[in-house]
C-alpha cells in the first residue's frame, strides 16, 4: 500500500518528522509492506 494523502492534526506530522524520525520511517515501512490486493473482497459485476 502507499500513502496518497496526509492530514496533520495539530501539526502531528511535523512533530514526527522533526522529533521522531525513526517512528515515522517505521510507519512508512509498515504501510508499504501491506498488500492491499489480498484484502479486496468486492467482485465487479462487469468482470463476471
N, C-alpha and C positions, 0 to 999 in steps of 0.2 A: 504494500500500500504506500501511498505517498501523501505528503502534506500539501494540500492545494491552497488552502487559505488559513490565515491565523487571526485570532482575536485576542488582544492583550488586555484582559480585565485588570484594571488598576496597575497598569504597566508591569504585569507579571512576566511577560516575555522578556522585556528589557532587563528585569531583575535576574532572570535565569541566564541571559546572555552575559551579563557583567559579573555576577557573583557565583553562579552555579553552572559553569561551562560544562563540567563533566556530566551533570544531571541532564542538561539539555541535549548533549550528544547521546546519552543513553536513551532518552525519549525518542529521538530521531531514529536510532538504531532499532528499537523495538517496533516502531511503526513501519519501518522499511522491511522488517522481517515477516510481517503479516502477509499471508497470501489471501487476498480478498476473494479471489475466484472460488476458493474452497467453501466459502460461506454463502455464496449466491444460491438461492433456492427457487426463485421465480423462473418459470419456463415461459418464454414468449409464445403467444398463440400463433404468431407469424412463422415461427420456426417449425411448428407442427405441420 
